[in-house]
Amino acid sequence: MNTALSPIAPDSRRVGIVGIGNMGGGMASNLLARGWQVQVHDLDLTKVESLRHRGVMGCADAAAAAANVPITIVCVVDAAQCDDVLWGDRGVHARPGGLAGHTVMLCPTIAPGDVERLAALLSKAGAATIDAPMSGGPQRAADGTMSLMVAAADSVRASHAELINALSSRVFDLGERVGNGAKMKLVNNLLAGINLVGAAEALTMAQRMGMDLGVVLDVIEQSSGQSWIGSDRMRRAIENDYEPRAHATLLRKDTALAVQAGRDAGFEGPLGAATSEVFARVIEQGWAHLDDAVVFRLLNELSARVKP
């Protein structure tokens, strides 16, 4: 965990953010509260409007969001969106003055190979890359306590130390090799997915045995079966609350990426692929728009087909 970065000059407290969904919006709110000048672009204009009263500058495209700032944070969903944001029509590459001397912080959960590819393209254009996936949810993004997994050249990290420290009080140094942040995020999210499916399975079993699920969670939370994501998601699930905080599509994408990354490294465990398949079935049910806690509903429906 890194706590020894040197700050940069106050006049560089300007940043562009492309993608202000749950996490990007939380980061923007956090930076605005800390006195940063934040200019943003998002295809959903309502998200921009929701932050305008806080002082955010809305921009028509990614190029404008990246104009006259030393660094642009990309906080979209997948590698295809990253490509579009960086290299598409009016992407970051089209910022006034070009990319030379600019820095791009990549925050999405994408394959390590895609991070390396994007970083190579940016380097060729004269820009630096910070590989910085995040974890913790929108509230922790908004209060600056999310986990930030940073891989970048030491000089680049130092140049943007104030921003990194403003974004997160929990910054983890993954070294200078861009792509290490992506690897760490996939390891984390694979375990998060496994824990979530495990919690849903255990609660489904408890329900079939006629137990009070609130009491079951109380006990688990003080015992060896406890996991943060299990408690967070199952508390909502047993109340039939599937309003999306983290869409089910995200863990479907992330667990599939993690399983493939493991295979690329010559490893395949017994749980990863099975977990990814559970999220695939959630999507097949038409529940992509719901919270990932909906795995509990899936297992309940599957359980109901089995006669005791």
C-alpha positions in Angstrom: 0.0 0.0 0.0 1.5 3.3 -1.1 1.4 6.3 1.2 4.6 8.1 0.2 3.8 9.9 -3.1 5.0 13.5 -3.5 2.3 16.1 -4.3 2.2 18.2 -7.4 1.6 21.9 -7.8 -1.9 23.2 -6.8 -2.5 24.7 -10.3 -2.6 21.2 -11.8 -5.7 20.2 -9.8 -7.6 19.8 -13.0 -8.9 16.5 -14.4 -11.1 15.1 -17.1 -13.3 12.1 -16.5 -15.0 10.2 -19.3 -17.8 7.9 -18.0 -19.6 9.1 -14.8 -21.7 6.1 -14.0 -21.7 4.7 -10.5 -17.9 4.7 -9.9 -17.0 7.6 -12.2 -19.7 9.7 -10.8 -18.5 8.9 -7.3 -15.0 9.9 -8.2 -16.2 13.2 -9.7 -18.2 14.0 -6.5 -15.2 13.3 -4.4 -12.8 15.4 -6.4 -15.3 18.3 -6.6 -15.6 18.2 -2.8 -11.9 18.5 -2.5 -11.7 21.6 -4.7 -10.6 20.0 -8.0 -11.8 21.4 -11.3 -13.6 18.5 -13.0 -14.7 18.3 -16.6 -16.7 15.3 -17.7 -18.3 13.5 -20.6 -20.9 10.8 -20.6 -23.4 9.7 -23.2 -26.1 9.8 -20.5 -26.6 13.6 -20.2 -28.7 13.1 -17.0 -25.6 11.9 -15.2 -23.8 15.1 -16.2 -26.7 17.3 -15.1 -26.8 15.5 -11.7 -23.4 16.9 -11.0 -23.6 20.3 -12.6 -24.8 21.9 -9.4 -21.7 20.7 -7.7 -19.6 22.6 -10.2 -18.7 20.0 -12.8 -18.1 21.2 -16.4 -20.1 19.0 -18.9 -18.4 18.4 -22.2 -19.8 17.4 -25.6 -17.2 14.6 -26.2 -14.1 12.9 -24.8 -11.8 15.2 -26.6 -13.3 18.2 -24.9 -13.2 16.5 -21.5 -9.5 15.9 -22.0 -8.7 19.5 -23.1 -6.5 21.7 -21.0 -6.0 19.1 -18.2 -2.9 17.0 -17.5 -4.8 13.8 -17.0 -7.9 12.1 -18.2 -9.6 9.3 -16.2 -11.4 6.7 -18.3 -14.1 5.0 -16.3 -16.2 3.1 -18.8 -17.3 -0.6 -18.9 -15.1 -2.6 -21.2 -12.2 -2.6 -23.6 -14.3 -1.7 -26.6 -15.6 1.4 -24.9 -12.0 2.3 -23.9 -11.0 2.0 -27.6 -13.8 4.3 -28.6 -13.1 6.8 -25.8 -9.5 7.0 -26.7 -9.4 6.6 -30.5 -12.9 7.1 -31.8 -14.3 10.2 -33.5 -13.7 13.0 -31.1 -12.0 10.7 -28.7 -9.3 11.7 -26.2 -6.7 11.5 -29.1 -8.4 14.6 -30.6 -7.8 16.8 -27.6 -6.3 20.2 -28.5 -2.5 19.8 -28.8 -2.8 16.0 -29.2 -1.7 13.4 -26.7 2.0 14.3 -26.2 2.6 14.9 -22.5 -0.8 13.8 -21.5 -1.7 11.0 -19.1 -4.6 8.6 -19.3 -5.8 6.7 -16.2 -7.5 3.5 -17.1 -10.0 2.4 -14.4 -12.3 -0.2 -16.1 -12.0 -3.9 -15.4 -10.5 -5.2 -18.6 -8.1 -7.9 -19.7 -4.4 -7.3 -18.9 -3.6 -7.7 -22.6 -6.0 -4.9 -23.5 -4.4 -2.6 -20.9 -1.0 -3.4 -22.3 -2.2 -2.8 -25.9 -3.9 0.5 -25.0 -0.8 1.7 -23.1 1.5 0.8 -26.1 -0.8 2.9 -28.4 -0.8 5.8 -26.0 3.0 5.6 -25.6 3.4 5.8 -29.4 1.3 9.0 -29.3 3.4 10.5 -26.6 1.1 9.9 -23.6 1.6 8.0 -20.4 -0.7 5.4 -18.9 -1.8 4.7 -15.3 -3.3 1.3 -14.9 -5.7 1.9 -12.0 -8.7 -0.4 -11.6 -10.8 0.3 -8.5 -13.0 -1.6 -6.1 -15.5 -0.8 -3.3 -18.6 0.6 -4.8 -20.0 4.1 -5.5 -20.2 5.3 -1.9 -16.6 4.5 -1.3 -15.7 6.2 -4.6 -17.5 9.3 -3.5 -15.9 9.4 0.0 -12.4 8.6 -1.3 -12.0 5.3 0.5 -12.3 2.9 -2.5 -9.4 0.5 -3.2 -7.2 1.8 -6.1 -4.8 -0.7 -7.7 -2.1 1.3 -9.4 0.5 0.1 -11.8 2.6 2.8 -13.6 6.0 4.1 -14.1 7.3 5.7 -10.9 7.7 9.1 -12.6 4.2 9.0 -13.8 2.8 8.1 -10.4 4.8 10.9 -8.8 3.5 13.4 -11.3 -0.1 12.6 -10.5 0.4 11.7 -6.8 -2.1 14.4 -5.5 -4.8 13.1 -7.8 -4.2 9.4 -6.8 -4.2 10.3 -3.1 -7.4 12.4 -3.5 -9.2 9.5 -5.3 -8.4 7.0 -2.6 -7.0 6.6 0.9 -6.4 2.9 0.0 -3.9 3.0 -2.9 -2.1 -0.3 -3.6 1.2 -0.2 -5.5 1.3 -2.9 -8.1 4.7 -1.8 -9.5 5.7 -0.2 -12.8 4.4 -2.8 -15.2 1.2 -1.6 -16.7 -1.2 -4.5 -16.7 -0.5 -5.6 -13.1 -3.4 -3.5 -11.9 -5.7 -5.3 -14.3 -4.4 -8.7 -13.1 -5.0 -7.8 -9.5 -8.5 -6.6 -10.2 -9.4 -9.8 -12.0 -8.1 -11.9 -9.1 -10.2 -9.8 -6.7 -13.3 -9.9 -8.7 -13.1 -13.6 -9.3 -13.0 -14.1 -5.6 -15.9 -11.6 -5.1 -18.0 -13.6 -7.6 -17.1 -16.9 -6.0 -18.0 -15.5 -2.5 -21.3 -14.0 -3.8 -22.4 -17.2 -5.5 -21.4 -19.1 -2.4 -23.4 -16.8 -0.1 -26.4 -17.1 -2.4 -26.1 -20.9 -2.4 -25.8 -21.1 1.4 -28.8 -18.8 1.9 -30.9 -20.8 -0.5 -30.1 -24.0 1.4 -31.0 -22.3 4.7 -34.3 -21.1 3.2 -35.1 -24.6 2.0 -34.4 -25.9 5.5 -37.0 -23.4 6.9 -34.5 -21.1 8.6 -34.9 -17.3 9.3 -32.5 -15.8 6.8 -32.0 -12.6 8.8 -30.8 -14.7 11.7 -28.7 -16.9 9.4 -26.9 -13.8 8.1 -26.4 -12.5 11.7 -24.6 -15.7 12.6 -22.5 -15.9 9.4 -21.3 -12.3 9.8 -19.8 -13.3 13.1 -18.5 -16.6 12.0 -16.0 -18.2 9.5 -18.4 -18.0 6.5 -18.5 -14.2 6.5 -17.6 -12.2 3.4 -18.2 -8.5 2.7 -19.9 -9.1 -0.6 -22.0 -11.9 0.8 -23.4 -9.7 3.6 -23.9 -6.7 1.4 -25.7 -8.5 -1.4 -27.7 -11.0 0.6 -29.1 -8.4 3.0 -30.7 -6.8 0.0 -31.6 -10.1 -1.6 -33.7 -11.4 1.3 -35.7 -8.2 1.1 -36.2 -8.8 -2.6 -34.3 -5.6 -3.3 -32.6 -6.0 -6.7 -32.3 -2.3 -7.6 -28.9 -2.1 -9.4 -26.0 -0.9 -7.4 -23.7 -3.2 -9.4 -25.4 -4.6 -12.5 -25.2 -8.4 -12.9 -23.5 -7.9 -16.3 -20.4 -6.6 -14.6 -19.5 -9.8 -12.6 -20.5 -11.8 -15.7 -17.9 -9.9 -17.7 -15.3 -9.8 -14.9 -15.5 -13.5 -13.9 -15.2 -14.5 -17.6 -12.2 -12.2 -18.0 -10.6 -13.7 -14.9 -11.1 -17.3 -16.0 -9.6 -16.5 -19.4 -6.6 -14.7 -17.7 -6.0 -17.8 -15.6 -6.2 -20.0 -18.6 -3.7 -17.8 -20.5 -1.4 -18.2 -17.5 -1.8 -22.0 -17.6 -4.2 -22.2 -14.6 -7.8 -23.3 -14.2 -9.4 -23.9 -10.9 -12.6 -25.7 -9.9 -14.7 -22.7 -8.9 -14.0 -19.9 -11.4 -15.6 -21.3 -14.5 -18.6 -22.6 -12.5 -19.1 -19.1 -10.9 -18.9 -17.4 -14.3 -21.5 -19.8 -15.6 -23.9 -18.9 -12.8 -23.7 -15.2 -13.9 -24.2 -16.3 -17.5 -27.4 -17.9 -16.5 -28.5 -14.8 -14.7 -28.1 -12.9 -18.0 -29.9 -15.6 -19.9 -32.8 -15.1 -17.5 -33.1 -11.5 -18.7 -31.8 -10.0 -15.4 -28.8 -8.1 -16.8 -30.4 -4.8 -15.6 -30.7 -6.0 -12.0 -28.2 -6.0 -9.2 -25.8 -8.9 -9.0 -27.5 -10.0 -5.8 -30.1 -11.5 -8.2 -28.0 -14.7 -8.2 -30.0 -15.5 -5.0 -33.2 -15.3 -7.1 -31.7 -17.6 -9.7 -30.7 -20.2 -7.2 -34.1 -20.0 -5.5 -35.9 -20.7 -8.8 -33.5 -23.6 -9.5 -34.1 -24.9 -6.0 -37.9 -24.7 -6.4 -37.7 -27.2 -9.3 -36.3 -29.9 -7.0 -38.7 -31.8 -4.8 -37.4 -32.7 -1.3 
